[in-house]
Amino acid sequence: MSSNRSRTTISNNPALAAQAIIPAVPIKLQSKLAILADAAKYDASCSSSGTDSRHSLDGRGVGSTTGSGICHSYAPDGRCISLLKVLLTNFCTYDCLYCINRVSSNVPRARFSVDEVVDLTLSFYKRNYIEGLFLSSGIVQSPDYTMEQIVEVARRLRIQHDFRGYIHLKTIPEASPDLLSAAGLYADRLSINIELARPSSLQDLAPQKDAASIKRSMAAIRVRRDESSDTSLQGKRAPKFASAGQSTQMIVGADSAVDGELLHCSNTLYSSYKLKRVYYSAFSPIPDASAALPLKSADLMREHRLYQADWLMRFYGFGVQEIVAGGEAGMLDPALDPKLAWALKHRDWFPVDINRADKEQLLRIPGLGVKGVQRVMLSRRSGYLRLADLKRVSRSIKRMMPFIVTRDWSPARVLDGVSLRSQFTQKHAQLDLF
């Protein structure tokens, strides 16, 4: 079966989808699904980008990674694509204070068997409700026992059912290296959540977890991925290992770590372990919470600004110090996106001549993205660009205008105006550049 097909739209809620295929899903299984799908929503560290194609042109096998993705993501053609995102169980022997599923939490509990997760995944896929599986779990009996169950789900899907769709497994760093290695042979992506940027905070809020152990597991995954990309002297490649890489998640606002600390931690993870993504999850208070946790939810705008800053580090050549320098106590400016905030603090860097600047200079212009820079560099081969030409390149022309020079435009004294920041921060602001 190919995922390039018209997908039936039922709901993004797996429990509702289960109700739609009665009697295929027993009532008891529906109740488990309602609990374990809801419990899985707190893990943001999932993405299907970057996986290798595993689809079959001969019509054999089940599923495909072509055009596939996860819940709340979109394919290049605009289709909403999803996966079954569940926990194997929300029973847990750990007592992480920020986790709704901690051992001391008073919540409804449920547990899937390996066969139940396999059957649900196949049933949902064949009915066009999902494109793959994201599987995590609370810790039961021991890390090794739990990891064995997670790996077994993936193994049965791949080996017994020839499932070609996307699989993302949440790994347990305390589990044995052999189980971690087995997980990467069946999964497209692996994730290990570092949770908190400060090791001391992790020790205080999640005493059973160890930051050093988490990083050792990340390092092991990187080594296995590097080995899988090398060709031996005999010209043979090692088996593919987590071809879509690894990701992690950090909780924002559960401790007193500032944005600069979170971004420094992310930068280290990207450079040291070649992570594909670091996800940021705004802390939200949970029932019967510990007094060690904040009483209020973290600001969602803070989470948003961290994602923007993360993007600047990965694709725009910004360093952490540049992004947070001058910020109040190491915090990002909540009123401005980080790129614009940097530009306003470095007005001597501007205006940039659109027709002469190199790629690195163009990437620093507010309102001009990576694709926009590519279009500019391609378009100016045919002649000098005017302001009207830029309107076809970017929809954020008003944001760009104070910082650029074109054949027919110069910001003159606009860039020096003391009111320029306020014009950007005013709600529904229209820049008075003329």
C-alpha positions in Angstrom: 0.0 0.0 0.0 1.3 3.5 -0.8 0.8 6.5 1.5 0.2 8.6 -1.7 -3.4 8.0 -1.4 -6.5 9.9 -0.3 -6.6 9.6 3.5 -9.9 9.3 5.2 -10.3 12.1 7.7 -11.9 11.0 10.9 -10.0 12.8 13.7 -6.6 13.5 15.1 -7.7 11.7 18.2 -6.8 8.0 18.0 -9.5 7.1 20.5 -12.2 8.6 18.3 -10.7 6.9 15.3 -11.0 3.6 17.2 -14.7 4.2 17.8 -15.1 4.7 14.1 -13.9 1.2 13.3 -16.1 -0.7 15.7 -16.4 -3.7 16.0 -12.7 -4.0 14.8 -11.5 -2.5 18.1 -13.0 -4.0 21.3 -14.5 -1.6 23.9 -11.8 -2.6 26.4 -9.1 -1.7 23.9 -10.8 1.6 23.2 -10.6 2.6 26.8 -6.9 1.8 26.9 -6.4 3.8 23.8 -8.2 6.8 25.3 -5.8 6.8 28.3 -2.6 6.0 26.6 -3.0 8.3 23.6 -3.8 11.2 25.9 -0.8 10.3 28.1 1.5 10.5 25.1 0.6 14.0 24.1 3.1 15.5 26.5 6.0 14.2 24.5 6.8 16.7 21.7 10.0 15.1 20.5 8.7 13.4 17.4 9.2 14.1 13.7 9.3 12.0 10.6 11.5 14.3 8.5 14.6 12.9 7.0 13.8 9.2 6.8 14.8 7.0 3.9 12.2 5.7 1.6 11.2 2.1 2.4 8.2 1.8 0.0 8.0 -1.2 -2.3 7.4 -0.8 -6.0 6.4 -4.5 -6.3 3.3 -4.0 -4.3 4.4 -6.2 -1.4 4.6 -5.1 2.2 2.4 -2.8 4.3 3.0 1.0 4.5 5.3 3.5 3.0 7.5 6.4 4.2 6.9 8.3 1.0 5.1 11.6 1.9 4.4 10.2 5.3 4.6 12.1 8.6 3.0 12.5 12.0 0.0 14.1 13.6 -0.1 17.9 13.2 2.5 17.9 10.5 2.0 18.7 6.8 3.4 17.1 3.6 4.9 19.3 0.9 1.6 19.3 -1.0 -0.3 20.6 2.1 -1.8 17.3 3.3 -2.2 16.9 7.0 -0.4 13.7 8.0 -0.5 11.8 11.2 0.8 8.8 13.2 -0.5 6.7 16.1 1.2 8.3 19.1 0.7 6.2 22.2 2.4 4.9 25.3 2.9 1.2 25.7 1.8 1.9 29.3 1.5 4.9 31.6 2.4 2.8 34.7 5.9 4.0 35.8 8.2 3.2 38.6 10.0 6.6 38.2 8.8 9.6 40.2 9.7 12.5 37.9 7.9 15.4 39.5 7.0 17.2 36.3 5.5 14.0 34.7 1.7 13.3 34.9 2.5 9.6 34.7 4.9 9.5 37.7 4.5 6.7 40.2 3.0 9.0 42.8 0.4 10.5 40.4 -3.2 9.7 40.8 -4.3 9.1 37.2 -6.1 6.3 35.4 -3.6 3.6 34.3 -3.6 1.3 31.3 -1.2 -1.0 29.6 -1.1 -2.4 26.0 0.3 -5.8 25.1 2.8 -5.9 22.2 0.2 -7.6 20.0 -2.4 -4.8 20.8 0.0 -2.1 19.6 0.9 -4.0 16.5 -2.7 -4.7 15.6 -3.8 -1.1 16.3 -1.0 0.3 14.1 -1.9 -2.0 11.2 -5.6 -1.5 11.5 -5.3 2.3 11.6 -2.9 2.4 8.7 -5.0 0.2 6.5 -8.0 2.4 7.2 -5.9 5.5 6.2 -6.1 7.1 9.6 -2.3 7.2 10.2 1.0 7.1 8.4 3.1 5.4 11.1 3.8 4.9 14.8 5.3 6.9 17.6 5.8 4.7 20.7 6.9 5.6 24.1 6.3 4.1 27.6 6.5 4.5 31.3 9.1 2.3 33.0 7.7 -1.0 34.3 9.7 -3.7 36.1 13.0 -2.4 34.8 14.4 -0.2 31.9 15.5 -3.3 30.1 12.2 -5.1 30.3 10.3 -2.0 29.1 12.8 -1.4 26.2 12.4 -5.0 25.2 8.7 -4.6 24.8 9.1 -1.4 22.8 11.7 -3.0 20.5 9.5 -6.1 20.1 6.6 -4.0 18.7 8.9 -2.5 16.1 10.4 -5.9 15.3 7.0 -7.5 14.7 5.8 -4.7 12.5 9.0 -4.8 10.4 9.8 -8.5 10.3 6.4 -10.3 10.7 4.2 -7.8 8.9 6.7 -6.2 6.5 5.5 -2.8 7.6 7.1 -0.1 5.5 5.7 3.0 7.3 7.4 5.4 9.7 8.4 4.2 13.2 9.7 6.5 15.9 10.7 4.9 19.2 11.3 6.7 22.5 14.3 5.0 24.0 15.2 4.5 27.6 18.8 5.6 28.3 19.2 3.2 31.3 18.4 0.2 29.1 21.3 -2.0 27.8 23.3 -0.9 24.8 22.2 -4.0 22.9 18.6 -3.0 23.2 19.4 0.5 22.0 21.2 -1.0 19.0 18.2 -3.3 18.2 15.8 -0.3 18.4 17.8 1.6 15.7 17.6 -1.4 13.3 13.8 -1.2 13.2 13.0 2.5 13.9 13.4 5.4 11.5 14.0 7.8 14.4 15.0 7.4 18.0 14.5 10.0 20.7 15.9 10.3 24.3 14.5 13.2 26.2 17.1 15.2 28.1 14.2 17.0 29.8 16.1 19.8 31.6 19.1 21.8 30.6 20.6 21.9 34.1 21.8 18.4 35.3 21.2 19.6 38.9 17.5 20.3 38.1 17.2 16.8 36.6 18.6 15.4 39.8 16.2 17.3 41.9 13.0 16.8 39.8 13.7 13.3 38.3 16.0 11.5 40.8 15.9 8.2 38.9 17.3 9.9 35.8 20.9 10.7 35.1 22.1 13.4 32.6 25.4 11.6 32.0 23.5 8.3 31.2 21.3 10.2 28.7 24.3 11.7 27.0 26.1 8.3 26.8 23.0 6.9 25.1 22.9 9.8 22.6 26.6 9.3 21.9 26.0 5.5 21.3 23.3 6.3 18.8 25.6 8.8 17.0 28.3 6.2 16.8 26.0 3.6 15.4 24.6 6.1 12.8 28.1 7.0 11.8 29.0 3.3 11.4 25.9 2.7 9.2 27.0 5.4 6.8 30.6 4.1 6.4 31.5 1.6 3.7 33.9 -1.2 4.7 36.9 -2.2 2.7 34.8 -4.9 1.1 32.4 -2.2 -0.2 29.6 -3.3 2.1 27.6 -1.0 4.3 26.5 -1.7 7.8 22.8 -2.1 8.3 20.8 1.1 8.4 20.4 2.5 11.8 17.8 5.1 12.7 18.0 6.7 9.3 16.0 9.7 10.3 18.4 10.4 13.2 17.6 11.2 16.9 15.8 14.0 18.6 15.2 15.1 22.2 12.9 17.4 24.3 13.5 20.0 26.9 10.9 21.3 29.3 10.7 25.1 29.4 9.9 26.8 32.7 10.0 23.8 35.0 13.1 25.2 36.7 14.9 28.5 36.8 17.1 27.9 33.7 17.1 30.9 31.4 16.8 30.9 27.6 20.5 31.2 27.2 21.1 28.0 29.1 18.5 26.1 27.1 20.1 27.3 23.8 23.6 26.5 24.9 22.5 23.0 25.9 20.8 22.6 22.5 23.8 23.8 20.6 26.0 21.3 22.5 23.5 18.5 21.6 23.5 19.4 17.9 27.3 19.6 17.7 28.2 16.7 19.9 25.6 14.1 19.0 24.3 15.3 15.6 20.7 15.5 16.8 18.1 16.3 14.1 15.9 18.3 16.4 15.6 19.7 19.9 11.9 20.2 20.8 10.9 22.7 23.5 7.8 22.0 25.6 6.3 24.7 27.8 5.8 23.5 31.3 2.2 23.0 32.4 1.2 22.4 36.0 -0.1 18.9 36.7 -2.5 17.6 39.4 -1.0 17.1 42.9 2.1 18.9 41.8 5.2 19.1 44.0 6.0 22.4 45.7 9.3 22.3 43.8 7.5 23.1 40.6 6.0 26.5 39.4 2.4 27.2 40.1 1.8 28.7 36.6 2.3 27.4 33.1 5.3 28.7 31.2 4.6 31.4 28.6 3.9 29.8 25.2 5.5 32.8 23.6 8.7 31.9 25.3 8.5 28.4 23.8 7.9 30.0 20.4 10.9 32.3 20.7 13.1 29.4 21.6 12.0 27.5 18.4 12.8 30.7 16.4 16.2 31.0 18.1 16.9 27.3 17.5 16.2 27.8 13.8 18.6 30.7 13.6 21.4 28.5 15.1 20.8 25.6 12.7 20.1 27.4 9.4 21.1 31.0 9.6 24.6 30.8 11.1 23.8 32.6 14.4 25.8 31.7 17.5 24.1 31.4 20.9 25.9 34.4 22.3 24.7 36.6 19.4 21.1 35.5 20.0 20.9 36.1 23.7 23.5 38.8 24.1 22.1 41.9 25.6 18.9 40.1 26.7 17.6 40.6 30.1 19.3 38.0 32.4 19.9 35.7 29.4 16.3 35.7 28.2 15.0 36.2 24.7 12.9 39.3 23.9 9.3 38.1 24.1 8.1 41.1 22.0 10.3 40.5 19.0 11.5 37.5 17.0 15.2 36.8 17.8 16.4 37.8 14.3 14.7 41.1 14.4 15.8 41.8 18.0 19.4 41.1 16.9 19.1 43.5 13.9 17.7 46.3 16.0 20.7 45.9 18.4 23.2 45.9 15.5 22.0 48.7 13.3 25.6 49.5 12.4 25.5 46.2 10.4 22.8 47.7 8.1 21.6 48.6 5.6 22.6 45.6 3.5 22.8 46.0 -0.3 20.5 43.3 -1.7 22.4 43.4 -5.0 25.9 43.0 -3.6 25.7 41.2 -0.3 26.9 37.6 0.2 24.7 34.8 1.5 25.8 35.2 5.1 24.8 38.9 5.0 21.5 38.3 3.3 20.6 35.7 6.0 20.9 38.4 8.6 18.1 40.5 7.1 14.8 40.4 9.1 12.0 39.1 6.9 14.3 37.2 4.5 14.4 33.4 5.0 16.6 30.7 3.6 14.5 30.1 0.5 14.2 33.9 0.1 17.9 34.3 0.1 18.2 31.6 -2.5 15.7 33.3 -4.7 17.5 36.7 -4.3 20.8 35.2 -5.3 19.3 33.5 -8.3 17.2 36.5 -9.4 20.1 39.0 -9.3 22.0 37.0 -11.9 19.5 38.6 -14.4 20.0 42.1 -13.3 19.8 44.5 -10.4 16.8 44.0 -8.1 14.3 46.7 -7.2 11.9 46.8 -4.3 9.1 45.5 -6.5 11.3 42.5 -7.3 11.7 41.7 -3.6 7.9 41.6 -3.1 7.9 38.6 -5.3 10.6 37.0 -3.2 9.2 37.6 0.3 5.9 38.4 1.9 7.7 40.2 4.7 8.8 43.2 2.6 7.8 45.8 5.3 10.0 44.0 7.8 12.9 44.1 5.4 12.7 47.7 4.2 14.5 49.4 7.2 17.5 47.1 6.8 18.1 47.0 3.0 19.2 49.0 0.0 18.0 48.2 -3.5 18.3 49.8 -6.9 15.4 52.2 -6.1 15.2 52.1 -2.3 17.3 53.3 0.7 16.0 53.5 4.3 17.8 56.8 4.8 17.3 57.9 8.5 14.6 55.3 9.2 17.2 52.8 10.5 18.4 55.4 13.0 14.9 56.3 14.3 14.4 55.7 18.0 10.8 54.7 17.4 11.7 51.9 15.0 11.4 49.2 17.7 8.1 50.5 18.9 6.7 50.3 15.3 7.6 46.6 15.2 6.2 45.9 18.6 2.9 47.7 18.2 0.0 45.3 17.6 -0.9 45.3 13.9 1.9 47.8 13.4 2.3 49.2 9.9 5.8 50.7 9.5 5.7 54.4 8.5 8.8 54.2 6.3 7.9 57.1 4.1 
